[in-house]
Amino acid sequence: EELYRIRGWGEPYFSINAAGHITVSPQGDRGGSLDLYELVEALRQRDLELPLLLRFSDILKDRIERLNACFAKAIARYSYAGTYRGVFPVKCNQQRHLIEDLVRFGQPFQFGLEAGSKPELLIALATLNTPGALLICNGYKDEGYIETAMLGQRLGQQPFIVLEQLDEVDTVIQTSQRLGIQPLLGVRAKLSTRGVGRWSDSAGDRAKFGLSIADILTVVERLRAAGMLSCLRLLHFHIGSQVSAISAIKDALREACQIYVELAKLGAPMGYLDVGGGLGVDYDGSKTNFHASKNYSTQNYANDVVAEVKEACAARDLPVPTLISESGRAVASHQSVLIFDVLGTSEATQSTPEPLQPGEHALVRELYEIYESTHANNYQEAYNDALQFKEEAASLFDFGYLSLTERARIERLFWACCRQIVEIVRQEDYVPDELEDLEKSMASIYYVNLSVFQSAPDSWAIDQLFPILPIHRLNEEPTSRATLADLTCDSDGKINQFIDLRGVKDVLELHNYIPGQPYYLGLFLGGAYQEIMGSLHNLFGQTNTVHIQLTPKGYQIEHVVKGDTMAQVLSYVEYSAEDLLEQIRRRSEQALQNRDISLDEARLLQKNYQNSLNHYTYLS
Ligand code: PLP
């Protein structure tokens, strides 16, 4: 558990059982648990191939309940005279089953949805059926967006149109007058307080979204002039996703609260404060302000929001607003686990070198001596010498003074020396600069049945850290240190950053791979943003997805969403499976006539082609 820091990032949902398998406890400590390895085996017996995305709807439910419980507790603690009505930003994961579950699980808390685009608005309008739940409409808006959102009011929805660009206010006024609907309006403020970490540019003067203070005043004046200031009910801000330091949240709240009270003073009725997203996820389990972590709990977050808003309103004698947060990552990340298998490995040379023979090349003799004499007191010097001999060997080879066999012998000896040195370095507290990368260059490569671009795009695009570890054999000592290489023909299709006590490490401890025996790895906490941002690079399609729900007897498979077949991914780039098959048939006929192919071969080729079209894009 220590090695992979499961307790840090996995609690209360993931742990290791006596069999050395990961267990999933979707309701935390309040319910039953599942052996993840056994679950995967059972799903494979149902012909569900890897990679497999497992969705645990009970975890989603638990996340919503916990978030709401934290706000309820904070509201009670500070005797806050208002309520909390969270919304889920649909952009985080638009998958229908997930959104439908989310709306259902959120009903007791009047949990709503946030839309950031027209298609997301369509999802939210049709799906959100909880009386009293809010529908926050963010993002760029044209007349169609605004009109649809306003008409949602007639369906009993509470759509808040949040003005993010100055020109939206005129469209809103005109549409409102044309439809005769008094809309619920909000403004998104561009705070000068910034978030911290990767998404800190979401706030600040040059932020993409939001209105400056001057723009907000213009909005107020235009609404007043149109007799619509009474529609301005909400202030929204968002300082970026994955805010790792609570201090940034507090600073933003302080600034936003002042804007809120000032807007009320200007005559807007207000009543709602939307603090946006940003509630972090502790991906590396360190509970620090490192970008892959956060130095606060959800309870700290809720307490700070409630206390800060209460204080600001009390200072101006204003009634407190209904609080809204748009937490996406913190709600959706934990519910999914991606399982993939190892297909093979490429090891840095492991064998013990052959003993020295009389008459071997001088460089071989030198390296052999280093190999025999390296110890904790001279390993740094040994490394420098070995490196120099290896380089000398390469230049002698270039000039024809070294045979291929001798060069191979020298390289094997060099790596044998490095292996010894790396063993020593692992025991040391201090790692000399020149040896920093040695572990990485000695690492094995584990080839995995996965496309990073499809299933973990943030790992490629922004070096996002996700916990990755074997889901079984966890009571065996891992003996390899490896990086992961995916199926794509792209050298960026790899994962070589893993969570570590000291931040990030280049290699992952894994067990030796035994060909013919399954070795399953899991990527955890990837339930937010990854699925929809995944791309079809090299035409690896969407993975199989299985929704699992716990029952008193174990679990049940709620939904199976089959991953893309090759025919499907080909159709996304405008190929018709039928046309392709027909072309193969014609070319086979031509080859038959030319006697370039036998009839049996032609039949086999067409059968394989046809089968592939209906098959999963990943390796079997
Ligand atoms: N609200 C807005 C306006 C956003 O842009 C985002 C995403 O960055 C979110 C909410 C969700 O943020 P998070 O997933 O960090 O909770």
Residues whose N, C-alpha, C, O or C-beta is under 5 A from the ligand:
A	BS01	PLP	P89 N138 H238 G240 S241 Q242 G276 G277 G278 L279 E326 S327 G328 R329 A330
